[in-house]
Amino acid sequence: GNRTLGTASIGGMLIGMICQIFIVPVLFVIFQYLQEKVKPMEWEDIDNADAVTEIEQYAK
């Protein structure tokens, strides 16, 4: 009985580790691609005009 439980637990941990190493990053790339295709990221403040006042405050 102990051998069966040990084999099942080691096998489950190996399968989980393989999923974490290979499948999760692939899914991240796929979902990132789909998200950018459906709604691309929009940058509202490219020139950092709002940061000028804060920079002047700390530069004094």
C-alpha distance matrix in Angstrom:
0.0 3.8 5.5 5.3 6.4 8.6 10.0 10.8 12.5 14.4 15.5 16.7 18.5 20.1 21.2 22.6 24.4 25.9 27.2 28.7 30.5 31.8 31.8 33.1 36.2 37.0 36.9 39.1 41.7 41.8 42.3 44.8 46.7 46.7 47.9 50.7 51.8 51.9 53.4 54.4 54.6 58.1 59.6 62.2 63.5 63.9 66.9 65.6 68.8 67.3 66.2 69.7 70.7 67.6 68.3 71.9 70.9 68.8 71.3 74.1
3.8 0.0 3.8 5.4 5.1 6.0 8.5 9.9 10.5 12.0 13.9 15.2 16.4 18.1 19.8 20.9 22.3 24.1 25.6 26.8 28.4 30.1 30.4 31.5 34.4 35.6 35.7 37.6 40.2 40.6 41.1 43.4 45.5 45.7 46.7 49.4 50.7 51.0 52.2 53.0 53.0 56.5 57.8 60.4 61.6 61.8 64.7 63.3 66.6 65.1 63.8 67.3 68.2 65.1 65.7 69.3 68.2 66.1 68.5 71.3
5.5 3.8 0.0 3.8 5.5 5.1 6.0 8.5 9.9 10.5 11.9 14.0 15.3 16.3 18.0 19.8 20.9 22.3 24.1 25.6 26.8 28.2 28.8 30.2 33.0 33.9 34.3 36.4 38.7 39.1 40.0 42.3 44.1 44.5 45.7 48.3 49.4 50.0 51.4 52.1 52.2 55.8 57.1 59.9 61.1 61.1 64.1 62.9 66.3 64.9 63.6 67.1 68.2 65.2 65.6 69.3 68.4 66.2 68.5 71.4
5.3 5.4 3.8 0.0 3.8 5.5 5.2 6.2 8.6 10.0 10.5 12.1 14.3 15.4 16.3 18.2 19.9 21.1 22.4 24.2 25.8 26.9 27.0 28.5 31.5 32.2 32.3 34.6 37.0 37.0 37.8 40.4 42.1 42.2 43.5 46.3 47.2 47.6 49.2 50.1 50.4 53.9 55.5 58.3 59.7 59.8 62.9 61.8 65.1 63.7 62.6 66.2 67.3 64.4 64.9 68.6 67.8 65.8 68.1 71.1
6.4 5.1 5.5 3.8 0.0 3.8 5.5 5.1 6.1 8.6 9.8 10.5 12.3 14.2 15.3 16.4 18.2 20.0 21.0 22.4 24.3 25.8 25.8 26.8 29.9 31.0 30.8 32.9 35.5 35.7 36.2 38.6 40.6 40.8 41.8 44.6 45.7 46.0 47.3 48.2 48.3 51.8 53.3 55.9 57.2 57.5 60.5 59.2 62.5 61.0 59.9 63.5 64.5 61.4 62.1 65.7 64.8 62.8 65.2 68.1
8.6 6.0 5.1 5.5 3.8 0.0 3.8 5.4 5.2 6.0 8.3 9.8 10.6 12.1 14.1 15.3 16.4 18.2 19.9 21.0 22.4 24.2 24.7 25.8 28.6 29.8 30.1 32.0 34.4 35.0 35.7 37.8 39.9 40.3 41.4 43.9 45.3 45.8 47.0 47.6 47.6 51.1 52.3 55.1 56.2 56.3 59.2 57.9 61.3 59.9 58.6 62.1 63.2 60.1 60.6 64.2 63.3 61.2 63.5 66.4
10.0 8.5 6.0 5.2 5.5 3.8 0.0 3.8 5.6 5.3 5.9 8.4 9.9 10.5 12.0 14.0 15.3 16.4 18.1 19.9 21.0 22.3 22.8 24.4 27.1 27.9 28.4 30.6 32.8 33.2 34.1 36.4 38.2 38.6 40.0 42.5 43.5 44.2 45.7 46.3 46.5 50.1 51.5 54.4 55.7 55.6 58.6 57.6 61.1 59.8 58.6 62.1 63.4 60.4 60.8 64.5 63.9 61.8 63.9 67.0
10.8 9.9 8.5 6.2 5.1 5.4 3.8 0.0 3.8 5.6 5.1 6.0 8.6 9.9 10.5 12.1 14.1 15.3 16.4 18.2 19.9 21.0 21.0 22.4 25.5 26.2 26.2 28.5 30.9 31.0 31.7 34.2 36.0 36.2 37.4 40.2 41.2 41.6 43.1 43.9 44.2 47.8 49.4 52.2 53.6 53.7 56.8 55.8 59.1 57.8 56.8 60.4 61.6 58.7 59.3 63.0 62.2 60.3 62.6 65.6
12.5 10.5 9.9 8.6 6.1 5.2 5.6 3.8 0.0 3.8 5.4 5.1 6.2 8.6 9.9 10.5 12.2 14.2 15.3 16.4 18.3 20.0 20.2 21.0 24.0 25.3 25.3 27.1 29.7 30.2 30.7 32.9 35.0 35.4 36.3 39.0 40.3 40.7 41.9 42.6 42.6 46.0 47.4 50.1 51.4 51.5 54.5 53.3 56.6 55.2 54.1 57.6 58.7 55.7 56.3 60.0 59.2 57.2 59.5 62.5
14.4 12.0 10.5 10.0 8.6 6.0 5.3 5.6 3.8 0.0 3.8 5.4 5.1 6.2 8.6 9.8 10.5 12.3 14.2 15.3 16.4 18.2 19.1 20.2 22.8 24.1 24.6 26.4 28.7 29.5 30.3 32.3 34.3 35.0 36.1 38.4 39.8 40.6 41.8 42.2 42.1 45.7 46.9 49.8 50.9 50.8 53.7 52.6 56.1 54.9 53.5 57.0 58.3 55.3 55.6 59.4 58.7 56.6 58.7 61.8
15.5 13.9 11.9 10.5 9.8 8.3 5.9 5.1 5.4 3.8 0.0 3.8 5.4 5.1 6.1 8.5 9.8 10.6 12.3 14.2 15.4 16.4 16.9 18.6 21.3 22.0 22.6 24.8 26.9 27.3 28.3 30.6 32.3 32.8 34.2 36.6 37.7 38.5 40.0 40.5 40.8 44.4 45.9 48.9 50.2 50.0 53.1 52.3 55.7 54.7 53.5 57.0 58.5 55.6 56.0 59.7 59.3 57.3 59.3 62.5
16.7 15.2 14.0 12.1 10.5 9.8 8.4 6.0 5.1 5.4 3.8 0.0 3.8 5.5 5.2 6.1 8.5 9.9 10.5 12.2 14.3 15.5 15.3 16.4 19.5 20.5 20.5 22.5 25.0 25.4 26.0 28.3 30.3 30.6 31.7 34.3 35.5 36.0 37.4 38.1 38.3 41.9 43.4 46.3 47.6 47.7 50.8 49.9 53.2 52.0 51.0 54.6 55.9 53.1 53.6 57.3 56.7 54.9 57.1 60.2
18.5 16.4 15.3 14.3 12.3 10.6 9.9 8.6 6.2 5.1 5.4 3.8 0.0 3.8 5.5 5.0 6.0 8.6 9.8 10.4 12.2 14.2 14.7 15.4 18.1 19.6 20.0 21.5 24.0 24.9 25.5 27.4 29.6 30.3 31.2 33.6 35.1 35.8 36.8 37.2 37.1 40.6 41.9 44.7 45.8 45.8 48.8 47.7 51.1 49.9 48.7 52.2 53.5 50.6 51.0 54.7 54.1 52.1 54.3 57.4
20.1 18.1 16.3 15.4 14.2 12.1 10.5 9.9 8.6 6.2 5.1 5.5 3.8 0.0 3.8 5.4 5.1 6.1 8.6 9.8 10.5 12.1 13.2 14.7 16.9 18.1 19.0 20.8 22.8 23.8 24.9 26.8 28.5 29.5 30.8 32.9 34.3 35.3 36.5 36.7 36.8 40.4 41.7 44.8 45.9 45.6 48.6 47.7 51.3 50.3 49.1 52.5 54.0 51.2 51.4 55.2 54.8 52.8 54.7 58.0
21.2 19.8 18.0 16.3 15.3 14.1 12.0 10.5 9.9 8.6 6.1 5.2 5.5 3.8 0.0 3.8 5.5 5.2 6.2 8.7 10.0 10.6 10.8 12.6 15.3 15.9 16.5 18.7 20.8 21.2 22.3 24.5 26.2 26.8 28.2 30.6 31.6 32.5 34.0 34.5 34.8 38.5 40.1 43.2 44.6 44.3 47.5 46.8 50.3 49.4 48.4 51.9 53.5 50.8 51.2 54.9 54.7 52.8 54.8 58.1
22.6 20.9 19.8 18.2 16.4 15.3 14.0 12.1 10.5 9.8 8.5 6.1 5.0 5.4 3.8 0.0 3.8 5.5 5.1 6.2 8.7 10.1 9.9 10.6 13.6 14.9 15.0 16.7 19.3 19.9 20.5 22.6 24.7 25.3 26.2 28.7 30.1 30.8 31.9 32.4 32.5 36.1 37.5 40.4 41.8 41.7 44.9 44.0 47.4 46.3 45.3 48.8 50.3 47.6 48.0 51.8 51.4 49.6 51.7 54.9
24.4 22.3 20.9 19.9 18.2 16.4 15.3 14.1 12.2 10.5 9.8 8.5 6.0 5.1 5.5 3.8 0.0 3.8 5.4 5.1 6.2 8.6 9.8 10.3 12.4 14.3 15.1 16.3 18.6 19.9 20.8 22.3 24.4 25.6 26.5 28.5 30.2 31.2 32.2 32.2 32.0 35.6 36.8 39.8 40.9 40.6 43.5 42.7 46.2 45.2 44.0 47.4 49.0 46.2 46.4 50.2 49.9 47.9 49.8 53.1
25.9 24.1 22.3 21.1 20.0 18.2 16.4 15.3 14.2 12.3 10.6 9.9 8.6 6.1 5.2 5.5 3.8 0.0 3.8 5.4 5.2 6.0 7.5 9.4 11.2 12.1 13.5 15.3 16.9 18.0 19.5 21.1 22.7 24.0 25.4 27.2 28.5 29.9 31.2 31.1 31.4 35.0 36.4 39.7 40.9 40.3 43.4 42.9 46.5 45.8 44.7 48.0 49.9 47.3 47.3 51.2 51.1 49.2 51.0 54.4
27.2 25.6 24.1 22.4 21.0 19.9 18.1 16.4 15.3 14.2 12.3 10.5 9.8 8.6 6.2 5.1 5.4 3.8 0.0 3.8 5.5 5.5 4.9 6.4 9.2 10.0 10.5 12.6 14.6 15.3 16.4 18.4 20.1 21.0 22.3 24.5 25.7 26.7 28.1 28.4 28.7 32.4 34.0 37.2 38.6 38.3 41.5 41.0 44.5 43.7 42.8 46.3 48.0 45.6 45.9 49.7 49.6 47.9 49.8 53.2
28.7 26.8 25.6 24.2 22.4 21.0 19.9 18.2 16.4 15.3 14.2 12.2 10.4 9.8 8.7 6.2 5.1 5.4 3.8 0.0 3.8 5.8 6.1 5.4 7.7 9.9 10.4 11.3 13.8 15.2 15.9 17.3 19.5 20.7 21.5 23.5 25.3 26.3 27.1 27.1 27.0 30.6 31.9 34.9 36.1 35.9 39.0 38.2 41.7 40.8 39.8 43.2 44.9 42.3 42.6 46.4 46.2 44.4 46.4 49.7
30.5 28.4 26.8 25.8 24.3 22.4 21.0 19.9 18.3 16.4 15.4 14.3 12.2 10.5 10.0 8.7 6.2 5.2 5.5 3.8 0.0 3.8 6.4 6.6 7.1 9.2 11.1 11.8 13.3 15.2 16.6 17.5 19.3 21.1 22.1 23.6 25.4 26.9 27.8 27.3 27.2 30.8 31.9 35.2 36.2 35.5 38.5 38.0 41.6 41.0 39.8 43.1 45.0 42.4 42.4 46.2 46.3 44.3 46.0 49.5
31.8 30.1 28.2 26.9 25.8 24.2 22.3 21.0 20.0 18.2 16.4 15.5 14.2 12.1 10.6 10.1 8.6 6.0 5.5 5.8 3.8 0.0 3.8 5.9 6.1 6.6 9.0 10.5 11.4 12.8 14.8 16.0 17.2 18.9 20.5 21.9 23.2 24.9 26.2 25.9 26.3 30.0 31.4 34.8 36.1 35.3 38.5 38.3 41.9 41.6 40.6 43.8 45.9 43.6 43.6 47.4 47.7 45.9 47.5 51.0
31.8 30.4 28.8 27.0 25.8 24.7 22.8 21.0 20.2 19.1 16.9 15.3 14.7 13.2 10.8 9.9 9.8 7.5 4.9 6.1 6.4 3.8 0.0 3.8 5.7 5.2 6.2 8.7 10.1 10.6 12.2 14.2 15.5 16.5 18.1 20.1 21.1 22.4 24.0 24.1 24.8 28.5 30.4 33.6 35.2 34.8 38.1 37.9 41.4 40.9 40.2 43.6 45.6 43.4 43.7 47.4 47.6 46.2 47.9 51.4
33.1 31.5 30.2 28.5 26.8 25.8 24.4 22.4 21.0 20.2 18.6 16.4 15.4 14.7 12.6 10.6 10.3 9.4 6.4 5.4 6.6 5.9 3.8 0.0 3.9 5.4 5.1 6.2 8.8 9.9 10.5 12.1 14.3 15.3 16.2 18.3 19.9 21.0 22.0 22.1 22.3 26.0 27.6 30.7 32.3 32.0 35.3 34.9 38.3 37.6 36.9 40.4 42.2 39.9 40.3 44.1 44.2 42.7 44.6 48.0
36.2 34.4 33.0 31.5 29.9 28.6 27.1 25.5 24.0 22.8 21.3 19.5 18.1 16.9 15.3 13.6 12.4 11.2 9.2 7.7 7.1 6.1 5.7 3.9 0.0 3.8 5.4 4.9 6.3 8.6 9.9 10.4 12.3 14.3 15.2 16.5 18.3 20.0 20.8 20.3 20.4 24.0 25.5 28.8 30.1 29.5 32.7 32.5 36.1 35.7 34.9 38.2 40.2 38.0 38.2 41.9 42.3 40.8 42.4 45.9
37.0 35.6 33.9 32.2 31.0 29.8 27.9 26.2 25.3 24.1 22.0 20.5 19.6 18.1 15.9 14.9 14.3 12.1 10.0 9.9 9.2 6.6 5.2 5.4 3.8 0.0 3.8 5.4 5.2 6.2 8.7 9.9 10.7 12.4 14.2 15.6 16.7 18.5 19.9 19.7 20.5 24.2 26.1 29.5 31.2 30.4 33.8 34.0 37.4 37.3 36.8 40.0 42.2 40.3 40.4 44.2 44.7 43.4 44.9 48.5
36.9 35.7 34.3 32.3 30.8 30.1 28.4 26.2 25.3 24.6 22.6 20.5 20.0 19.0 16.5 15.0 15.1 13.5 10.5 10.4 11.1 9.0 6.2 5.1 5.4 3.8 0.0 3.8 5.5 5.0 6.0 8.4 9.8 10.5 12.0 14.1 15.2 16.3 17.8 18.2 19.1 22.9 25.0 28.2 30.2 29.9 33.4 33.4 36.7 36.3 36.0 39.4 41.4 39.5 40.0 43.7 44.0 43.0 44.7 48.2
39.1 37.6 36.4 34.6 32.9 32.0 30.6 28.5 27.1 26.4 24.8 22.5 21.5 20.8 18.7 16.7 16.3 15.3 12.6 11.3 11.8 10.5 8.7 6.2 4.9 5.4 3.8 0.0 3.8 5.5 5.3 6.0 8.5 9.9 10.4 12.2 14.1 15.3 16.1 15.9 16.2 19.9 21.8 25.0 26.7 26.4 29.9 29.7 33.1 32.7 32.3 35.7 37.7 35.8 36.2 39.9 40.3 39.2 40.9 44.4
41.7 40.2 38.7 37.0 35.5 34.4 32.8 30.9 29.7 28.7 26.9 25.0 24.0 22.8 20.8 19.3 18.6 16.9 14.6 13.8 13.3 11.4 10.1 8.8 6.3 5.2 5.5 3.8 0.0 3.8 5.6 5.1 6.1 8.6 9.9 10.6 12.2 14.3 15.3 14.6 15.4 19.1 21.0 24.5 26.2 25.4 28.9 29.2 32.6 32.7 32.3 35.5 37.8 36.1 36.3 40.0 40.7 39.6 41.1 44.6
41.8 40.6 39.1 37.0 35.7 35.0 33.2 31.0 30.2 29.5 27.3 25.4 24.9 23.8 21.2 19.9 19.9 18.0 15.3 15.2 15.2 12.8 10.6 9.9 8.6 6.2 5.0 5.5 3.8 0.0 3.8 5.5 5.2 6.3 8.6 10.1 10.6 12.3 14.2 14.3 15.9 19.6 22.1 25.4 27.6 27.1 30.7 31.2 34.4 34.4 34.4 37.7 39.9 38.4 38.8 42.4 43.1 42.3 43.8 47.3
42.3 41.1 40.0 37.8 36.2 35.7 34.1 31.7 30.7 30.3 28.3 26.0 25.5 24.9 22.3 20.5 20.8 19.5 16.4 15.9 16.6 14.8 12.2 10.5 9.9 8.7 6.0 5.3 5.6 3.8 0.0 3.8 5.4 5.0 6.0 8.6 9.7 10.4 11.8 12.5 13.7 17.5 20.1 23.1 25.5 25.4 29.1 29.3 32.4 32.1 32.3 35.7 37.7 36.2 36.9 40.4 40.9 40.3 42.1 45.4
44.8 43.4 42.3 40.4 38.6 37.8 36.4 34.2 32.9 32.3 30.6 28.3 27.4 26.8 24.5 22.6 22.3 21.1 18.4 17.3 17.5 16.0 14.2 12.1 10.4 9.9 8.4 6.0 5.1 5.5 3.8 0.0 3.8 5.5 5.1 6.2 8.5 10.0 10.4 10.0 10.8 14.6 16.9 20.1 22.3 21.9 25.6 25.9 29.0 29.0 29.1 32.3 34.5 33.1 33.6 37.2 37.8 37.2 38.8 42.2
46.7 45.5 44.1 42.1 40.6 39.9 38.2 36.0 35.0 34.3 32.3 30.3 29.6 28.5 26.2 24.7 24.4 22.7 20.1 19.5 19.3 17.2 15.5 14.3 12.3 10.7 9.8 8.5 6.1 5.2 5.4 3.8 0.0 3.8 5.5 5.3 6.1 8.7 10.0 9.5 11.4 15.1 17.7 21.0 23.4 22.6 26.3 27.2 30.2 30.6 30.9 33.9 36.3 35.2 35.6 39.0 40.0 39.5 40.8 44.3
46.7 45.7 44.5 42.2 40.8 40.3 38.6 36.2 35.4 35.0 32.8 30.6 30.3 29.5 26.8 25.3 25.6 24.0 21.0 20.7 21.1 18.9 16.5 15.3 14.3 12.4 10.5 9.9 8.6 6.3 5.0 5.5 3.8 0.0 3.8 5.5 5.0 6.1 8.4 9.4 11.9 15.4 18.5 21.5 24.2 24.0 27.8 28.5 31.3 31.5 32.1 35.3 37.4 36.4 37.2 40.5 41.4 41.1 42.6 46.0
47.9 46.7 45.7 43.5 41.8 41.4 40.0 37.4 36.3 36.1 34.2 31.7 31.2 30.8 28.2 26.2 26.5 25.4 22.3 21.5 22.1 20.5 18.1 16.2 15.2 14.2 12.0 10.4 9.9 8.6 6.0 5.1 5.5 3.8 0.0 3.8 5.4 5.3 5.8 6.9 8.8 12.3 15.4 18.2 21.0 21.2 25.0 25.4 28.1 28.1 28.8 32.1 34.0 33.0 34.0 37.3 38.0 37.8 39.5 42.8
50.7 49.4 48.3 46.3 44.6 43.9 42.5 40.2 39.0 38.4 36.6 34.3 33.6 32.9 30.6 28.7 28.5 27.2 24.5 23.5 23.6 21.9 20.1 18.3 16.5 15.6 14.1 12.2 10.6 10.1 8.6 6.2 5.3 5.5 3.8 0.0 3.8 5.6 5.3 4.3 6.7 10.1 13.2 16.3 19.0 18.6 22.4 23.3 26.1 26.5 27.2 30.2 32.5 31.7 32.3 35.6 36.7 36.5 37.9 41.2
51.8 50.7 49.4 47.2 45.7 45.3 43.5 41.2 40.3 39.8 37.7 35.5 35.1 34.3 31.6 30.1 30.2 28.5 25.7 25.3 25.4 23.2 21.1 19.9 18.3 16.7 15.2 14.1 12.2 10.6 9.7 8.5 6.1 5.0 5.4 3.8 0.0 3.8 5.8 6.1 9.6 12.4 15.8 18.7 21.6 21.2 24.9 26.2 28.7 29.3 30.3 33.2 35.5 34.9 35.6 38.8 39.9 40.0 41.2 44.6
51.9 51.0 50.0 47.6 46.0 45.8 44.2 41.6 40.7 40.6 38.5 36.0 35.8 35.3 32.5 30.8 31.2 29.9 26.7 26.3 26.9 24.9 22.4 21.0 20.0 18.5 16.3 15.3 14.3 12.3 10.4 10.0 8.7 6.1 5.3 5.6 3.8 0.0 3.8 6.5 9.8 12.3 15.9 18.3 21.6 21.8 25.6 26.6 28.8 29.1 30.4 33.4 35.4 34.9 35.9 39.0 39.9 40.2 41.7 44.9
53.4 52.2 51.4 49.2 47.3 47.0 45.7 43.1 41.9 41.8 40.0 37.4 36.8 36.5 34.0 31.9 32.2 31.2 28.1 27.1 27.8 26.2 24.0 22.0 20.8 19.9 17.8 16.1 15.3 14.2 11.8 10.4 10.0 8.4 5.8 5.3 5.8 3.8 0.0 3.8 6.5 8.7 12.4 14.6 17.9 18.4 22.2 23.0 25.1 25.3 26.7 29.7 31.6 31.2 32.4 35.4 36.2 36.7 38.2 41.3
54.4 53.0 52.1 50.1 48.2 47.6 46.3 43.9 42.6 42.2 40.5 38.1 37.2 36.7 34.5 32.4 32.2 31.1 28.4 27.1 27.3 25.9 24.1 22.1 20.3 19.7 18.2 15.9 14.6 14.3 12.5 10.0 9.5 9.4 6.9 4.3 6.1 6.5 3.8 0.0 3.8 6.3 9.8 12.6 15.6 15.4 19.2 20.3 22.7 23.2 24.4 27.2 29.5 29.1 29.9 32.9 34.1 34.3 35.6 38.8
54.6 53.0 52.2 50.4 48.3 47.6 46.5 44.2 42.6 42.1 40.8 38.3 37.1 36.8 34.8 32.5 32.0 31.4 28.7 27.0 27.2 26.3 24.8 22.3 20.4 20.5 19.1 16.2 15.4 15.9 13.7 10.8 11.4 11.9 8.8 6.7 9.6 9.8 6.5 3.8 0.0 3.8 6.6 9.7 12.4 12.5 16.3 17.0 19.5 19.8 20.8 23.8 26.0 25.4 26.2 29.4 30.4 30.6 32.0 35.2
58.1 56.5 55.8 53.9 51.8 51.1 50.1 47.8 46.0 45.7 44.4 41.9 40.6 40.4 38.5 36.1 35.6 35.0 32.4 30.6 30.8 30.0 28.5 26.0 24.0 24.2 22.9 19.9 19.1 19.6 17.5 14.6 15.1 15.4 12.3 10.1 12.4 12.3 8.7 6.3 3.8 0.0 3.8 6.2 9.3 9.8 13.5 14.4 16.5 17.0 18.5 21.2 23.4 23.2 24.2 27.0 28.2 28.8 30.1 33.1
59.6 57.8 57.1 55.5 53.3 52.3 51.5 49.4 47.4 46.9 45.9 43.4 41.9 41.7 40.1 37.5 36.8 36.4 34.0 31.9 31.9 31.4 30.4 27.6 25.5 26.1 25.0 21.8 21.0 22.1 20.1 16.9 17.7 18.5 15.4 13.2 15.8 15.9 12.4 9.8 6.6 3.8 0.0 3.8 5.8 6.2 9.9 10.6 13.0 13.6 14.9 17.5 19.8 19.8 20.5 23.4 24.7 25.3 26.4 29.5
62.2 60.4 59.9 58.3 55.9 55.1 54.4 52.2 50.1 49.8 48.9 46.3 44.7 44.8 43.2 40.4 39.8 39.7 37.2 34.9 35.2 34.8 33.6 30.7 28.8 29.5 28.2 25.0 24.5 25.4 23.1 20.1 21.0 21.5 18.2 16.3 18.7 18.3 14.6 12.6 9.7 6.2 3.8 0.0 3.8 6.1 9.0 9.3 10.7 11.2 13.2 15.7 17.6 18.0 19.2 21.6 22.9 24.0 25.2 28.0
63.5 61.6 61.1 59.7 57.2 56.2 55.7 53.6 51.4 50.9 50.2 47.6 45.8 45.9 44.6 41.8 40.9 40.9 38.6 36.1 36.2 36.1 35.2 32.3 30.1 31.2 30.2 26.7 26.2 27.6 25.5 22.3 23.4 24.2 21.0 19.0 21.6 21.6 17.9 15.6 12.4 9.3 5.8 3.8 0.0 3.8 5.7 5.5 7.2 8.0 9.7 12.0 14.3 14.7 15.6 18.0 19.5 20.6 21.5 24.4
63.9 61.8 61.1 59.8 57.5 56.3 55.6 53.7 51.5 50.8 50.0 47.7 45.8 45.6 44.3 41.7 40.6 40.3 38.3 35.9 35.5 35.3 34.8 32.0 29.5 30.4 29.9 26.4 25.4 27.1 25.4 21.9 22.6 24.0 21.2 18.6 21.2 21.8 18.4 15.4 12.5 9.8 6.2 6.1 3.8 0.0 3.8 5.6 8.1 10.1 10.9 12.7 15.6 16.1 16.1 18.6 20.6 21.3 21.7 24.8
66.9 64.7 64.1 62.9 60.5 59.2 58.6 56.8 54.5 53.7 53.1 50.8 48.8 48.6 47.5 44.9 43.5 43.4 41.5 39.0 38.5 38.5 38.1 35.3 32.7 33.8 33.4 29.9 28.9 30.7 29.1 25.6 26.3 27.8 25.0 22.4 24.9 25.6 22.2 19.2 16.3 13.5 9.9 9.0 5.7 3.8 0.0 3.8 5.5 8.5 9.0 9.8 13.1 14.1 13.7 15.8 18.2 19.1 19.0 22.0
65.6 63.3 62.9 61.8 59.2 57.9 57.6 55.8 53.3 52.6 52.3 49.9 47.7 47.7 46.8 44.0 42.7 42.9 41.0 38.2 38.0 38.3 37.9 34.9 32.5 34.0 33.4 29.7 29.2 31.2 29.3 25.9 27.2 28.5 25.4 23.3 26.2 26.6 23.0 20.3 17.0 14.4 10.6 9.3 5.5 5.6 3.8 0.0 3.8 5.4 5.4 7.1 10.1 10.5 10.6 13.0 15.0 15.8 16.3 19.3
68.8 66.6 66.3 65.1 62.5 61.3 61.1 59.1 56.6 56.1 55.7 53.2 51.1 51.3 50.3 47.4 46.2 46.5 44.5 41.7 41.6 41.9 41.4 38.3 36.1 37.4 36.7 33.1 32.6 34.4 32.4 29.0 30.2 31.3 28.1 26.1 28.7 28.8 25.1 22.7 19.5 16.5 13.0 10.7 7.2 8.1 5.5 3.8 0.0 3.8 5.5 5.7 8.2 9.9 10.4 11.8 14.0 15.6 16.0 18.4
67.3 65.1 64.9 63.7 61.0 59.9 59.8 57.8 55.2 54.9 54.7 52.0 49.9 50.3 49.4 46.3 45.2 45.8 43.7 40.8 41.0 41.6 40.9 37.6 35.7 37.3 36.3 32.7 32.7 34.4 32.1 29.0 30.6 31.5 28.1 26.5 29.3 29.1 25.3 23.2 19.8 17.0 13.6 11.2 8.0 10.1 8.5 5.4 3.8 0.0 3.8 5.6 6.5 7.6 9.4 11.0 12.1 14.0 15.2 17.4
66.2 63.8 63.6 62.6 59.9 58.6 58.6 56.8 54.1 53.5 53.5 51.0 48.7 49.1 48.4 45.3 44.0 44.7 42.8 39.8 39.8 40.6 40.2 36.9 34.9 36.8 36.0 32.3 32.3 34.4 32.3 29.1 30.9 32.1 28.8 27.2 30.3 30.4 26.7 24.4 20.8 18.5 14.9 13.2 9.7 10.9 9.0 5.4 5.5 3.8 0.0 3.8 5.6 5.2 6.1 8.7 9.9 11.0 12.1 14.8
69.7 67.3 67.1 66.2 63.5 62.1 62.1 60.4 57.6 57.0 57.0 54.6 52.2 52.5 51.9 48.8 47.4 48.0 46.3 43.2 43.1 43.8 43.6 40.4 38.2 40.0 39.4 35.7 35.5 37.7 35.7 32.3 33.9 35.3 32.1 30.2 33.2 33.4 29.7 27.2 23.8 21.2 17.5 15.7 12.0 12.7 9.8 7.1 5.7 5.6 3.8 0.0 3.8 5.5 5.1 6.2 8.6 10.2 10.4 12.7
70.7 68.2 68.2 67.3 64.5 63.2 63.4 61.6 58.7 58.3 58.5 55.9 53.5 54.0 53.5 50.3 49.0 49.9 48.0 44.9 45.0 45.9 45.6 42.2 40.2 42.2 41.4 37.7 37.8 39.9 37.7 34.5 36.3 37.4 34.0 32.5 35.5 35.4 31.6 29.5 26.0 23.4 19.8 17.6 14.3 15.6 13.1 10.1 8.2 6.5 5.6 3.8 0.0 3.8 5.5 5.2 6.2 9.0 9.9 11.3
67.6 65.1 65.2 64.4 61.4 60.1 60.4 58.7 55.7 55.3 55.6 53.1 50.6 51.2 50.8 47.6 46.2 47.3 45.6 42.3 42.4 43.6 43.4 39.9 38.0 40.3 39.5 35.8 36.1 38.4 36.2 33.1 35.2 36.4 33.0 31.7 34.9 34.9 31.2 29.1 25.4 23.2 19.8 18.0 14.7 16.1 14.1 10.5 9.9 7.6 5.2 5.5 3.8 0.0 3.8 5.4 5.0 6.6 8.6 10.6
68.3 65.7 65.6 64.9 62.1 60.6 60.8 59.3 56.3 55.6 56.0 53.6 51.0 51.4 51.2 48.0 46.4 47.3 45.9 42.6 42.4 43.6 43.7 40.3 38.2 40.4 40.0 36.2 36.3 38.8 36.9 33.6 35.6 37.2 34.0 32.3 35.6 35.9 32.4 29.9 26.2 24.2 20.5 19.2 15.6 16.1 13.7 10.6 10.4 9.4 6.1 5.1 5.5 3.8 0.0 3.8 5.4 5.4 6.0 9.0
71.9 69.3 69.3 68.6 65.7 64.2 64.5 63.0 60.0 59.4 59.7 57.3 54.7 55.2 54.9 51.8 50.2 51.2 49.7 46.4 46.2 47.4 47.4 44.1 41.9 44.2 43.7 39.9 40.0 42.4 40.4 37.2 39.0 40.5 37.3 35.6 38.8 39.0 35.4 32.9 29.4 27.0 23.4 21.6 18.0 18.6 15.8 13.0 11.8 11.0 8.7 6.2 5.2 5.4 3.8 0.0 3.8 5.5 5.0 6.6
70.9 68.2 68.4 67.8 64.8 63.3 63.9 62.2 59.2 58.7 59.3 56.7 54.1 54.8 54.7 51.4 49.9 51.1 49.6 46.2 46.3 47.7 47.6 44.2 42.3 44.7 44.0 40.3 40.7 43.1 40.9 37.8 40.0 41.4 38.0 36.7 39.9 39.9 36.2 34.1 30.4 28.2 24.7 22.9 19.5 20.6 18.2 15.0 14.0 12.1 9.9 8.6 6.2 5.0 5.4 3.8 0.0 3.8 5.6 6.1
68.8 66.1 66.2 65.8 62.8 61.2 61.8 60.3 57.2 56.6 57.3 54.9 52.1 52.8 52.8 49.6 47.9 49.2 47.9 44.4 44.3 45.9 46.2 42.7 40.8 43.4 43.0 39.2 39.6 42.3 40.3 37.2 39.5 41.1 37.8 36.5 40.0 40.2 36.7 34.3 30.6 28.8 25.3 24.0 20.6 21.3 19.1 15.8 15.6 14.0 11.0 10.2 9.0 6.6 5.4 5.5 3.8 0.0 3.8 5.6
71.3 68.5 68.5 68.1 65.2 63.5 63.9 62.6 59.5 58.7 59.3 57.1 54.3 54.7 54.8 51.7 49.8 51.0 49.8 46.4 46.0 47.5 47.9 44.6 42.4 44.9 44.7 40.9 41.1 43.8 42.1 38.8 40.8 42.6 39.5 37.9 41.2 41.7 38.2 35.6 32.0 30.1 26.4 25.2 21.5 21.7 19.0 16.3 16.0 15.2 12.1 10.4 9.9 8.6 6.0 5.0 5.6 3.8 0.0 3.8
74.1 71.3 71.4 71.1 68.1 66.4 67.0 65.6 62.5 61.8 62.5 60.2 57.4 58.0 58.1 54.9 53.1 54.4 53.2 49.7 49.5 51.0 51.4 48.0 45.9 48.5 48.2 44.4 44.6 47.3 45.4 42.2 44.3 46.0 42.8 41.2 44.6 44.9 41.3 38.8 35.2 33.1 29.5 28.0 24.4 24.8 22.0 19.3 18.4 17.4 14.8 12.7 11.3 10.6 9.0 6.6 6.1 5.6 3.8 0.0
